[in-house]
């Protein structure tokens, strides 16, 4: 119940995927006015790693793999 207790720090372990960590931090914001809505989360850069048109694995996470189109 760390998110309910403002004195308790919510620790997020180091992870090579900085976009994932940023998304999780947004979700865990104690201030409900700053916490993103579902619609805002669905637009989070973590969920759209290829929006810039590039193909390949997500940097550092190794969880998303795509072959380059030929």
C-alpha atoms as an extended CHARMM CRD file, in Angstrom:
* protein
*
        70  EXT
         1         1  UNK       CA              0.0000000000        0.0000000000        0.0000000000  PROA      1               0.0000000000
         2         2  UNK       CA              2.9720000000        2.2850000000       -0.6210000000  PROA      2               0.0000000000
         3         3  UNK       CA              1.0410000000        4.4970000000       -3.0260000000  PROA      3               0.0000000000
         4         4  UNK       CA             -1.4690000000        5.3590000000       -0.2560000000  PROA      4               0.0000000000
         5         5  UNK       CA              1.2280000000        6.3560000000        2.2140000000  PROA      5               0.0000000000
         6         6  UNK       CA              2.9240000000        9.6180000000        1.1430000000  PROA      6               0.0000000000
         7         7  UNK       CA              5.8360000000        8.8820000000        3.5030000000  PROA      7               0.0000000000
         8         8  UNK       CA              6.5670000000        5.5690000000        1.7600000000  PROA      8               0.0000000000
         9         9  UNK       CA              8.8220000000        5.8910000000       -1.2720000000  PROA      9               0.0000000000
        10        10  UNK       CA              7.7110000000        3.7900000000       -4.2300000000  PROA      10              0.0000000000
        11        11  UNK       CA             10.9270000000        2.2350000000       -5.5100000000  PROA      11              0.0000000000
        12        12  UNK       CA             11.1140000000        1.1470000000       -9.1170000000  PROA      12              0.0000000000
        13        13  UNK       CA             14.0900000000       -1.0680000000       -9.9250000000  PROA      13              0.0000000000
        14        14  UNK       CA             16.5300000000        0.0420000000      -12.5960000000  PROA      14              0.0000000000
        15        15  UNK       CA             15.4960000000       -1.1920000000      -16.0040000000  PROA      15              0.0000000000
        16        16  UNK       CA             17.1560000000       -0.6250000000      -19.3710000000  PROA      16              0.0000000000
        17        17  UNK       CA             13.8700000000        0.4750000000      -20.9560000000  PROA      17              0.0000000000
        18        18  UNK       CA             13.5450000000        4.0730000000      -19.7880000000  PROA      18              0.0000000000
        19        19  UNK       CA             10.1760000000        4.4930000000      -21.5330000000  PROA      19              0.0000000000
        20        20  UNK       CA              8.7420000000        1.6380000000      -19.4500000000  PROA      20              0.0000000000
        21        21  UNK       CA             10.0320000000        3.1850000000      -16.2160000000  PROA      21              0.0000000000
        22        22  UNK       CA              8.5760000000        6.5840000000      -17.1740000000  PROA      22              0.0000000000
        23        23  UNK       CA              5.1920000000        4.9940000000      -17.9210000000  PROA      23              0.0000000000
        24        24  UNK       CA              5.1480000000        3.1700000000      -14.5780000000  PROA      24              0.0000000000
        25        25  UNK       CA              6.1340000000        6.3450000000      -12.7110000000  PROA      25              0.0000000000
        26        26  UNK       CA              3.2330000000        8.1980000000      -14.3600000000  PROA      26              0.0000000000
        27        27  UNK       CA              0.8150000000        5.4600000000      -13.2490000000  PROA      27              0.0000000000
        28        28  UNK       CA              2.0530000000        5.5990000000       -9.6750000000  PROA      28              0.0000000000
        29        29  UNK       CA              1.7800000000        9.3690000000       -9.2240000000  PROA      29              0.0000000000
        30        30  UNK       CA              0.0940000000        9.9300000000       -5.8710000000  PROA      30              0.0000000000
        31        31  UNK       CA             -1.6350000000       13.0770000000       -7.1130000000  PROA      31              0.0000000000
        32        32  UNK       CA             -4.7490000000       11.9150000000       -8.9920000000  PROA      32              0.0000000000
        33        33  UNK       CA             -4.8690000000       15.1820000000      -10.9400000000  PROA      33              0.0000000000
        34        34  UNK       CA             -1.4060000000       14.4790000000      -12.3920000000  PROA      34              0.0000000000
        35        35  UNK       CA             -1.9550000000       10.7350000000      -12.8520000000  PROA      35              0.0000000000
        36        36  UNK       CA             -2.8110000000        9.9490000000      -16.4790000000  PROA      36              0.0000000000
        37        37  UNK       CA             -6.2110000000        8.7670000000      -17.5890000000  PROA      37              0.0000000000
        38        38  UNK       CA             -6.5760000000        5.5000000000      -19.5150000000  PROA      38              0.0000000000
        39        39  UNK       CA             -6.8150000000        7.5050000000      -22.7510000000  PROA      39              0.0000000000
        40        40  UNK       CA             -3.5840000000        9.3260000000      -21.9260000000  PROA      40              0.0000000000
        41        41  UNK       CA             -1.8410000000        6.0710000000      -21.0410000000  PROA      41              0.0000000000
        42        42  UNK       CA             -2.8910000000        4.5580000000      -24.3520000000  PROA      42              0.0000000000
        43        43  UNK       CA             -0.9560000000        7.3810000000      -26.0450000000  PROA      43              0.0000000000
        44        44  UNK       CA              2.1640000000        6.8380000000      -23.9230000000  PROA      44              0.0000000000
        45        45  UNK       CA              5.3750000000        6.5370000000      -25.9950000000  PROA      45              0.0000000000
        46        46  UNK       CA              6.0900000000        3.1570000000      -24.3730000000  PROA      46              0.0000000000
        47        47  UNK       CA              3.0740000000        1.6660000000      -26.1430000000  PROA      47              0.0000000000
        48        48  UNK       CA              4.0850000000        3.1730000000      -29.4930000000  PROA      48              0.0000000000
        49        49  UNK       CA              7.8220000000        2.5080000000      -29.9290000000  PROA      49              0.0000000000
        50        50  UNK       CA              7.5860000000        2.5060000000      -33.7250000000  PROA      50              0.0000000000
        51        51  UNK       CA              5.5040000000        5.6270000000      -34.1570000000  PROA      51              0.0000000000
        52        52  UNK       CA              8.4910000000        7.4000000000      -35.7390000000  PROA      52              0.0000000000
        53        53  UNK       CA              8.4970000000        4.7560000000      -38.4970000000  PROA      53              0.0000000000
        54        54  UNK       CA             11.5650000000        2.8300000000      -37.3780000000  PROA      54              0.0000000000
        55        55  UNK       CA             11.6150000000       -0.9470000000      -37.1350000000  PROA      55              0.0000000000
        56        56  UNK       CA             13.6630000000       -3.1320000000      -34.8120000000  PROA      56              0.0000000000
        57        57  UNK       CA             13.7710000000       -4.1480000000      -31.1760000000  PROA      57              0.0000000000
        58        58  UNK       CA             12.8670000000       -1.7250000000      -28.4220000000  PROA      58              0.0000000000
        59        59  UNK       CA             16.1050000000       -0.3490000000      -27.0500000000  PROA      59              0.0000000000
        60        60  UNK       CA             17.2890000000       -2.3930000000      -24.1210000000  PROA      60              0.0000000000
        61        61  UNK       CA             14.1620000000       -4.3640000000      -23.3310000000  PROA      61              0.0000000000
        62        62  UNK       CA             14.4600000000       -7.1970000000      -25.8140000000  PROA      62              0.0000000000
        63        63  UNK       CA             10.7290000000       -7.7840000000      -25.5150000000  PROA      63              0.0000000000
        64        64  UNK       CA              9.6060000000       -6.5180000000      -28.8940000000  PROA      64              0.0000000000
        65        65  UNK       CA             11.2890000000       -7.8580000000      -32.0050000000  PROA      65              0.0000000000
        66        66  UNK       CA             10.4080000000       -7.1110000000      -35.6030000000  PROA      66              0.0000000000
        67        67  UNK       CA             12.1790000000       -8.0080000000      -38.8110000000  PROA      67              0.0000000000
        68        68  UNK       CA             13.0440000000       -5.1750000000      -41.1580000000  PROA      68              0.0000000000
        69        69  UNK       CA             10.9020000000       -5.0550000000      -44.2450000000  PROA      69              0.0000000000
        70        70  UNK       CA             12.7270000000       -5.8320000000      -47.4570000000  PROA      70              0.0000000000
